[in-house]
């Protein structure tokens, strides 16, 4: 939310003060807009493939600091990873193939939409994820309908709308400047992201509860992206549809390479924390937790950059925090009693 170009964990370099710095990886949008590198499929796949580096890091850690069996494993990477996963490796690979591919498809709508969508509109639509998550949780996870949780979701969502519409003095009319098709693509991205979170909780939420298994899962999702990246590159390079055509190539400028590197690092952190949060808490808490980062980033901006915000932004941040507290009310009571 700084008045200067910043970078989501990330952040978003934009031509005006950015909004939901930490709601999603808006810095990938910065790669497309600030330096004119409009290759959403490349940026997306580069980011999604990056978690693959987690696997050799895990192997190296256990090879150096693990049990005697791990240290004597040689180059048996799969054997080491299997010993530290509560889910059989073959099943974990199938799960990674499904969820990695599904999340890749979901994110493509998000990346592609930003070519014709203002940042304000994109953030406002994307933050509808908790609404989808709550509905799906009731239908799929058999979560009990609760007026308190629904009120919390709506309160947080109202707060997000205030923040994205009035941050940095932006005009709510800017939300109407975006393409309808791009808006629909962003809505699809929000809905499919909600499906991803709920399905992950439904499928492996109770089983995948240790950190090593979650890290292996994240790394395998990155590996699965690589063949999909190659297939997609061929399709988009030779696409007969001009709107889908995307040539091969890295950013030319050093700033572009730096931005892409930062985007990739932030995505890896985001994806690992996302899967851990879904499995250790719930999809609803995770999605609303993303909203909660908006007032936190605003507080950091105020302290570090002495940024001033309108009263609408302050009220919006309070609403986001209030909504989060409403949803977490029962979880907070035992802590308070303890």
N, C-alpha and C positions, 0 to 999 in steps of 0.2 A: 504494500500500500504506500510505498515511498513515492515521493514526488519525482524521484529520479528513476532512470531505468534500473530495474533490479532483475535479479534473477530469481517456482515451486519446486519445492521439495515436495517442491521448489518454488519457482517464481516466474515472473513473466516480464520480459522486456517489452514494453509497448510504447506507443507514442504519447501516452497520457499516464497518470498514476494508475498502477494496476490495482486490481480488486481482490479477488480471492486467491491470494498468492499460494495458499497451501490447500486449496480445495481439491485440486488435481494437478497434474504436471503441466501447468500452463506454460512452463518454459519451453516445451516443445513447440507451442504456438509461437513463441518468441523467435525460434529458429526460422519459422516460416514467414513471419511478418517483418521483424526488425531487419534481417539481412536478406530478405527476398528469396529464401531457399524454400520454394513451395513444392516439396516432395513429401507429402504426408505418409505415403506407404513406406518410403525409405526410412524416415525418421522414426516411425512407429516400430518397424521391424528391428532396426538397429537398437532401439531401447528395449524391446521385448526379448531380444537374443542375449542382451548383456547379463542377465542373471545366471547364464551358463558358467560364468567365471566362479560362481560360488562352489561348484563341484570340486575343481582342483584345490581350492582353498580348504574345503572340508577334508579332502583326502590328505593334503599336506599336514594339516593340524593333527589328525589322528595318527598319521605315519610318524610324526615327531613326538607327540605327547600322549598317544593312546596306549592301549594295552600292549602286551608283548606280542600278541597275535597280530595286531595292527602294524606294529613296527617291523614284523617279519613278513608282511604281506607282499613286499616287492611292489610291483606295479598293478596289483589286483585291485583296481579302483572300485569296480562293482562290488567285490567282496567286502571291502571296507565300508562302503556306503550302506550295503545291506545289513551289516552287523549293527549299524547305528540308526536303523529305521524300524519303527514298530509295525510298519506295513510291508509285506513282501515286495521286493523290488519290481517284479513283473507287474503287480497290481498298481504300484506307485507310478510306473512308467505309463500304464494305460490311463490312469487318472490325470497325469501331467499332459498327455497327448490331448485328452478331451478338454480340460480346463485351459490349457495353454492356447489351444486353437480357438476356443470359444472367446477367451478374453482378447485375443488378437483381433478377431472379427468385431467384437464390441468396440474396441478402441479405434478401429479404422473409421467408423462413423464419426467418432469424436475428432480425430485428427483431420479428416477430410472436410468436416463442417466448418472449421475455422477459416477456410479460404474465403468464405462468403458470410461470415458471422462476426458480429462485434464481440469483444471480450465480455462486455456486460451481459449481453443476451446469452452467450454460451455458459457463463457461470450461473446465471439465474436458472436456466433450463437444467443444467447438470446437477444442481443442488435439489432437484426434485427426486433424486435417487431414494432418499429415506421414505418418501411416500410410496414408491413402488415396492421397496423392501418390506415396509410394514404390511401392505396388502398381501404380498407373496408369503410372508412369514405366517400370517393367519391361515392362508389356504394350504401351504405346503408343509410348514414346520409345526402346524397345529398350535401356533401361539395363541393364547387367549386374548380375545379382543379387549382392549382396555381404553377407557375414555381418557385416562391420564396419559398413556403413551401417545394416543392420537393427538391429544392437545399439545404434548411436547413436540411431536413432529411438526405440526402446523405452526406452533410458536417459533420454532427454530427456522422453519422455511420462510416465515414472514420476516424474521430478522435478516436472513440472507438477502431477500429481495430489497430491503431497505439499504443494506450495505452496498449491493452491486449497483443500485440505481442512484445513490447519492454520494458514493465515494468520490473524493477529489473534486466535488462540485459537478459531477457529470449529470447530464440531463436524462430523465427517464425516457424522453422521446427517442434517445439513441437506440433503445431496445427495439424500436420499430424499423430501424434502418437495415436490419438483417434480412437475408434471403429466407423465404418461407421454406424452401427445400432444405436449406442448411439447418434451419430450426428444427425441422422434422428429423433430420439425421442426428442432431444432438439429442433429441427426445428419444430416439431409438437407442443411442449410446447410453443414455441414463437408464432406460428400461432393461437393456441387456446386461448392464453392469449390476443392476439389482438382481437379475436372474443368476448371474455368476456368483454373487455373494451368497444367495440363499441356497443354490445347488451345492456349493462347496460345503456349507454348514450341514446340509442334509446328508451329503455323501460321506464326508470324512470328518465332520466336526467333532465327533466324540472319539474317533480313533487316532487322528493325527494331532496329538496333544503335546508332543515333545519337540523341543527346538531343533534337534538334528534332523528329524523327519521333515519338518516344515522347510528347513533350509534345502534339503535334498529335493523336495517337491518343487521349490522355487527354481532351483538350478535346472532340473529336468524340463520345466516349462520353457526355460530359455533355450535349451537344446532343441526342443520340438519346434521352436520358431524358425530355426535355420533352414530346414527343407521347405517349409511354407514360404519363407522369404524368397528362396530361389525360384519357386514356382510362380509366386506373385510377381516377381521382377520380370520374368519372361512375359507374363500376361500384360502388365502395365506398359512395358516397353514397346510391345507390338500390338497394343490395343487399337482396334479400328475406331474407337469412340474418342474423339478429341478431349472430352471432359475427363476421361480416365487415363489419358496418356501421361506417362511419367518417365523421363529419361534417366539413365543411370549416371550417378556422379555424386561426389562429395562436395561440400561447400568450398568455394574457391578461396575466400578470405580467411585469415587467421582467426578473426572474430567468430566466423561461422563454425570453424572447427572447435573453438573453445566453447561456444554455446551448445554444440552438439554433445560434447564431452560432459558438460555440466548436466544436460538433459538426461543423458544415459545414467550417470551416477545417481541423480535424484530419482529416476524411475526404479532403479534397483532397490534403493532404500524404501521407496513407496510400496513396491510390490511385495517385498519381504514382510514389511510391517503390516500390510493389508491382509495377507494370508494368516499371519500369526494372530492378528486381532479378530478375524472372523472365527477362527477355530477356538480361541481362548475366551472370547466374549460372545457376541452374537452379531449377525448381519446388521440389525437395527442400530445397535450401539456403535458399530464401526462406521456406518454411513453418517450418522449424526455426529460422530466424532470428527469426521472430515469437516463438517460445518463449524465445529467448535474451534478449529484452527484459525478461522477468520478473525474473531476478536483477539486471539492470542497474537497473531501477526500484526494486528493493529497496535497492540500494546508495545510490541517490540519496536515497531516503526516510530511510535511516539517517543520512546526512551532513547533510541539510537539515532534517529534522524530528525527528532523534534517536529514531526509532522502533526499538523492540526486537522481535525476531522469535524464535519458538521454534526449537529445534534442528531440528525437522522441516522448517521453512522453509529453514533454512540448508543442510541436506542436500539438499533438493529443488533449490535453486539450483545447488549443486555438480553435481548429476546433469544438470541442463539444460545447463550449460556443458560437462560431460564429453561428453554426447551430441553437442553441436555440434562439438566438437573431433574426435570420432571420424569424423563425416561429412566434415569439412573436412581430414582428415589429409593426403591427397595434395596438396591445394591449399596447405597450409601448408609442406610440405617444400621446394618450390622457393624460397619466400620466405626460409626459414631458411638454405638453402644460399647464396642470393645475398648 
